[in-house]
Amino acid sequence: MRKGLTKLVIPIFIETLLIMMLGAVDTIMLSQYSDESVAAVGVVNQIVSFAFLIFEVINIGTSVLCSQYLGAKLHKNMIQVVGVALLLNLVLGLLISAILHFGATTLLLWMGLRPELLQYGIGYMEIVGAFAFFQAISLTISASLRSADKAIYPMLVTVLVNIMNIIGNYALIFGKLGMPALGAEGAAISTAVARGASMVILFIILFRKHIPKFPLAYFRPFPWIELKNLLKIGLPSAGENISYSFSQVVITYMINILGNNALATRTYTMNIVMFVYLFAIAMAQGGAITIGHLVGQKKIRAAYLLGKYVMRLSILVTLILSCIWAASGHFIFSLLTDNPEIIQLGVTVMLIDIIVEVGRSVNIYATNALRSAGDVNFPFYVGLVVQWSVSVGVSYLLGIHWGWGLVGMWCSFLFDENIRAIIFVRRWNSLKWAKKGFVK
């Protein structure tokens, strides 16, 4: 099982890293064109990323159900789930694409984008938004392939997409290789083409390596039970992500009250620690797929022990990385800024963040593991209550009311992540999730 887990985790880790780098490459290349285009595209990507959370409703359900059905060797049910998921995300994708494309001006005005940035933002959003359904379909196929222990294929496709996007950006942003210089719109065209190519290649892989065909007999009558299960898993799971996103918006607003230095420190720190919990994300996703297979096979004890192994390894690696990052804090922040106040504040926050990341690694593992076992509502309720009462509430109390500033807010993150971690560990040890599976 550990060997199988390694085969899953390595490509998921590389794919996740490349996805993170994809956004960074766009930002770096556009920064050579103009600061205004970077600012405008940053606002657009906030809107687009939030819209993509809607697709996760279906994708999380696809991953969980496919893992359990494959473990139970219920191939017909697995094919039904993938077929229903593709159809549903196609419909949602086209709807979201229409809203983003035709509502670009309205949405960006609601976000308060200034007139000098609007020209860049509208052009970028109209193009990227129009083809958002490419991403909806690609995410669904990737979730299906990973659940079948074929994570290597989405990873390879992501490598190709990164290469295409870099070449496309170079040609269309700056007018190279015989192409016109289109700036932000060029970056949008490059992104849309790369996502379209990704969708086509993933479809080819799906038919050749996973599901050769979707027999119509499997969908007559329509498998409403699979649609119900997809939503039963996806809605609370996506609800937790949306709740977290909203809580971060509120916290960002409070940090903005503290001033530009606090806001800049938070931005730098979040981008630095993102690479700390990258391993925990890969371990959690790979572990969740394997746990789903074991739950489908009714091997509850094996699923329990594997979950404990994933958690211990995630904590160990995260702790080592966060200590290295914290020890290098002054050097890292000195590379990013010359402001001594930001550097000093960043070093302090990074020390506190060591304990934050331990709790975060447990939460990333536990939410994925519990969902894969079918225990989908518990992480949502815990996240909703603790994130808003502790992360947001205590942030205001310590950071604003008592005047501890960003350091106080980071202490609230420490409490939030570790309180939820303790609750989730107790839930996993209780084995109450063992009766929540979808294979009867």
QUILINCOR-V992439 format. One record per residue. N is the residue number from 0. RES is the residue in one small letter. PSI is psi in radians with two decimals (999 if undefined). D_LAST is the distance of its C-alpha to the last C-alpha in whole Angstrom. Layout:
N_RES_PSI_D_LAST, N_RES_PSI_D_LAST
This chain:
0_m_-0.66_23, 1_r_-0.67_27, 2_k_-0.75_28, 3_g_-0.65_25, 4_l_-0.72_25, 5_t_-0.72_29, 6_k_-0.50_29, 7_l_-0.78_26, 8_v_-0.73_28, 9_i_-0.91_32, 10_p_-0.59_31, 11_i_-0.71_30, 12_f_-0.85_32, 13_i_-0.74_35, 14_e_-0.79_33, 15_t_-0.73_33, 16_l_-0.75_37, 17_l_-0.64_38, 18_i_-0.74_36, 19_m_-0.71_38, 20_m_-0.49_41, 21_l_-0.81_41, 22_g_-0.66_42, 23_a_-0.69_45, 24_v_-0.77_46, 25_d_-0.81_47, 26_t_-0.80_48, 27_i_-0.77_51, 28_m_-0.65_52, 29_l_-0.50_52, 30_s_-0.43_54, 31_q_-0.25_57, 32_y_-0.95_57, 33_s_2.58_57, 34_d_-0.57_56, 35_e_-0.70_56, 36_s_-0.63_53, 37_v_-0.81_51, 38_a_-0.78_51, 39_a_-0.79_50, 40_v_-0.57_47, 41_g_-0.73_46, 42_v_-0.75_46, 43_v_-0.76_44, 44_n_-0.50_42, 45_q_-0.78_41, 46_i_-0.81_40, 47_v_-0.74_38, 48_s_-0.69_36, 49_f_-0.70_35, 50_a_-0.64_34, 51_f_-0.38_32, 52_l_-0.49_30, 53_i_-0.67_28, 54_f_-0.49_27, 55_e_-0.38_25, 56_v_-0.81_23, 57_i_-0.68_21, 58_n_-0.68_22, 59_i_-0.76_20, 60_g_-0.68_17, 61_t_-0.81_18, 62_s_-0.81_18, 63_v_-0.88_15, 64_l_-0.76_12, 65_c_-0.71_14, 66_s_-0.81_14, 67_q_-0.72_10, 68_y_-0.68_10, 69_l_-0.67_13, 70_g_-0.63_12, 71_a_0.03_10, 72_k_0.62_12, 73_l_1.30_11, 74_h_-0.60_15, 75_k_-0.80_15, 76_n_-0.67_12, 77_m_-0.77_14, 78_i_-0.69_18, 79_q_-0.75_17, 80_v_-0.83_16, 81_v_-0.74_19, 82_g_-0.81_21, 83_v_-0.72_20, 84_a_-0.74_21, 85_l_-0.75_24, 86_l_-0.82_25, 87_l_-0.75_25, 88_n_-0.45_27, 89_l_-0.81_29, 90_v_-0.84_30, 91_l_-0.69_30, 92_g_-0.77_32, 93_l_-0.67_35, 94_l_-0.83_35, 95_i_-0.70_35, 96_s_-0.77_38, 97_a_-0.74_40, 98_i_-0.80_40, 99_l_-0.66_41, 100_h_-0.94_43, 101_f_-0.36_45, 102_g_0.29_45, 103_a_-0.89_46, 104_t_-0.83_49, 105_t_-0.80_48, 106_l_-0.71_45, 107_l_-0.56_48, 108_l_-0.67_50, 109_w_-0.59_48, 110_m_-0.07_47, 111_g_0.45_51, 112_l_2.25_52, 113_r_2.71_56, 114_p_-0.67_58, 115_e_-0.32_59, 116_l_-0.33_55, 117_l_-0.66_54, 118_q_-0.65_55, 119_y_-0.77_53, 120_g_-0.76_50, 121_i_-0.83_50, 122_g_-0.76_50, 123_y_-0.80_48, 124_m_-0.64_45, 125_e_-0.66_46, 126_i_-0.91_45, 127_v_-0.75_42, 128_g_-0.67_41, 129_a_-0.49_41, 130_f_0.47_39, 131_a_-0.47_36, 132_f_-0.39_34, 133_f_-0.79_34, 134_q_-0.64_33, 135_a_-0.80_30, 136_i_-0.76_29, 137_s_-0.74_30, 138_l_-0.67_27, 139_t_-0.80_24, 140_i_-0.73_25, 141_s_-0.74_26, 142_a_-0.70_23, 143_s_-0.77_21, 144_l_-0.72_23, 145_r_-0.72_23, 146_s_-0.39_19, 147_a_0.36_20, 148_d_0.55_23, 149_k_0.74_25, 150_a_-0.33_27, 151_i_-0.57_30, 152_y_-0.86_31, 153_p_-0.61_30, 154_m_-0.83_33, 155_l_-0.68_35, 156_v_-0.69_35, 157_t_-0.66_36, 158_v_-0.84_39, 159_l_-0.75_40, 160_v_-0.72_40, 161_n_-0.78_42, 162_i_-0.80_44, 163_m_-0.73_45, 164_n_-0.70_45, 165_i_-0.82_48, 166_i_-0.78_50, 167_g_-0.76_49, 168_n_-0.81_50, 169_y_-0.75_53, 170_a_-0.77_54, 171_l_-0.44_53, 172_i_-0.79_54, 173_f_-0.06_57, 174_g_0.78_58, 175_k_2.97_58, 176_l_0.58_58, 177_g_0.14_60, 178_m_2.75_57, 179_p_2.65_58, 180_a_1.89_58, 181_l_-0.06_56, 182_g_-2.26_55, 183_a_-0.64_51, 184_e_-0.59_51, 185_g_-0.72_51, 186_a_-0.66_48, 187_a_-0.77_46, 188_i_-0.76_47, 189_s_-0.78_46, 190_t_-0.79_43, 191_a_-0.75_42, 192_v_-0.76_43, 193_a_-0.73_41, 194_r_-0.65_38, 195_g_-0.76_38, 196_a_-0.69_39, 197_s_-0.78_36, 198_m_-0.80_34, 199_v_-0.79_35, 200_i_-0.70_35, 201_l_-0.63_31, 202_f_-0.78_31, 203_i_-0.78_32, 204_i_-0.73_30, 205_l_-0.81_27, 206_f_-0.54_28, 207_r_-0.51_30, 208_k_-0.25_28, 209_h_-1.10_24, 210_i_1.76_23, 211_p_-0.59_26, 212_k_2.84_26, 213_f_1.59_24, 214_p_2.32_24, 215_l_-0.51_25, 216_a_-0.47_23, 217_y_-0.30_19, 218_f_0.26_21, 219_r_1.91_22, 220_p_2.90_21, 221_f_2.33_20, 222_p_1.33_16, 223_w_-0.53_17, 224_i_-0.63_13, 225_e_-0.65_13, 226_l_-0.74_17, 227_k_-0.75_15, 228_n_-0.68_13, 229_l_-0.80_16, 230_l_-0.60_18, 231_k_-0.64_16, 232_i_-0.81_16, 233_g_-0.70_20, 234_l_-0.90_22, 235_p_-0.60_22, 236_s_-0.82_22, 237_a_-0.59_25, 238_g_-0.67_26, 239_e_-0.76_27, 240_n_-0.73_28, 241_i_-0.74_31, 242_s_-0.78_31, 243_y_-0.76_32, 244_s_-0.76_35, 245_f_-0.70_36, 246_s_-0.64_37, 247_q_-0.58_39, 248_v_-0.77_41, 249_v_-0.75_42, 250_i_-0.71_43, 251_t_-0.69_45, 252_y_-0.75_47, 253_m_-0.69_48, 254_i_-0.61_48, 255_n_-0.56_51, 256_i_-0.57_53, 257_l_-0.33_53, 258_g_2.98_55, 259_n_-0.63_55, 260_n_-0.74_55, 261_a_-0.71_52, 262_l_-0.74_50, 263_a_-0.72_51, 264_t_-0.75_50, 265_r_-0.75_47, 266_t_-0.82_46, 267_y_-0.80_48, 268_t_-0.77_46, 269_m_-0.64_42, 270_n_-0.51_43, 271_i_-0.88_44, 272_v_-0.27_41, 273_m_-0.60_39, 274_f_-0.19_39, 275_v_-0.83_39, 276_y_0.13_35, 277_l_-0.75_34, 278_f_-0.71_33, 279_a_-0.65_31, 280_i_-0.83_29, 281_a_-0.76_29, 282_m_-0.74_27, 283_a_-0.75_25, 284_q_-0.76_24, 285_g_-0.74_24, 286_g_-0.67_22, 287_a_-0.72_19, 288_i_-0.80_18, 289_t_-0.71_18, 290_i_-0.70_16, 291_g_-0.74_14, 292_h_-0.79_14, 293_l_-0.67_14, 294_v_-0.70_11, 295_g_-0.55_9, 296_q_0.02_11, 297_k_0.45_10, 298_k_1.27_13, 299_i_-0.73_14, 300_r_-0.72_17, 301_a_-0.73_18, 302_a_-0.72_17, 303_y_-0.83_19, 304_l_-0.67_22, 305_l_-0.70_22, 306_g_-0.73_22, 307_k_-0.68_25, 308_y_-0.80_27, 309_v_-0.75_26, 310_m_-0.82_27, 311_r_-0.77_30, 312_l_-0.69_31, 313_s_-0.76_31, 314_i_-0.79_33, 315_l_-0.91_36, 316_v_-0.74_37, 317_t_-0.73_37, 318_l_-0.76_39, 319_i_-0.83_41, 320_l_-0.76_41, 321_s_-0.58_42, 322_c_-0.73_45, 323_i_-0.77_46, 324_w_-0.76_46, 325_a_-0.73_48, 326_a_-0.50_51, 327_s_0.16_51, 328_g_-0.82_51, 329_h_-0.74_55, 330_f_-0.79_55, 331_i_-0.81_52, 332_f_-0.53_53, 333_s_-0.49_57, 334_l_-0.50_56, 335_l_-0.53_54, 336_t_2.74_57, 337_d_-0.03_61, 338_n_1.98_60, 339_p_-0.54_61, 340_e_-0.73_59, 341_i_-0.72_56, 342_i_-0.83_56, 343_q_-0.77_56, 344_l_-0.72_54, 345_g_-0.72_51, 346_v_-0.75_52, 347_t_-0.80_51, 348_v_-0.67_48, 349_m_-0.57_47, 350_l_-0.77_47, 351_i_-0.60_45, 352_d_-0.31_43, 353_i_-0.81_42, 354_i_-0.57_40, 355_v_-0.79_39, 356_e_-0.51_37, 357_v_-0.84_36, 358_g_-0.69_34, 359_r_-0.70_33, 360_s_-0.67_31, 361_v_-0.74_29, 362_n_-0.70_28, 363_i_-0.79_27, 364_y_-0.87_25, 365_a_-0.74_23, 366_t_-0.71_22, 367_n_-0.73_21, 368_a_-0.78_19, 369_l_-0.72_18, 370_r_-0.77_17, 371_s_-0.45_15, 372_a_-0.12_13, 373_g_-0.05_12, 374_d_1.30_15, 375_v_-0.46_17, 376_n_-0.59_19, 377_f_-0.86_21, 378_p_-0.59_23, 379_f_-0.84_24, 380_y_-0.75_25, 381_v_-0.80_27, 382_g_-0.77_28, 383_l_-0.80_30, 384_v_-0.88_31, 385_v_-0.73_33, 386_q_-0.79_34, 387_w_-0.63_36, 388_s_-0.70_37, 389_v_-1.02_38, 390_s_-0.83_38, 391_v_-0.87_40, 392_g_-0.87_42, 393_v_-0.51_43, 394_s_-0.78_44, 395_y_-0.77_46, 396_l_-0.90_47, 397_l_-0.79_48, 398_g_-0.75_49, 399_i_-0.99_51, 400_h_-0.82_52, 401_w_-0.09_53, 402_g_0.41_54, 403_w_-0.17_53, 404_g_-2.57_52, 405_l_-0.57_49, 406_v_-0.74_49, 407_g_-0.70_48, 408_m_-0.67_45, 409_w_-0.53_44, 410_c_-0.64_44, 411_s_-0.63_42, 412_f_-0.66_39, 413_l_-0.83_39, 414_f_-0.80_38, 415_d_-0.95_36, 416_e_-0.71_34, 417_n_-0.52_34, 418_i_-0.80_33, 419_r_-0.65_30, 420_a_-0.78_30, 421_i_-0.75_30, 422_i_-0.76_28, 423_f_-0.65_25, 424_v_-0.75_26, 425_r_-0.68_25, 426_r_-0.76_22, 427_w_-0.74_21, 428_n_-0.44_23, 429_s_-0.34_21, 430_l_0.32_17, 431_k_-0.37_16, 432_w_-0.26_14, 433_a_-0.39_12, 434_k_0.17_10, 435_k_0.03_10, 436_g_2.85_8, 437_f_-0.09_6, 438_v_2.04_4, 439_k_999_0
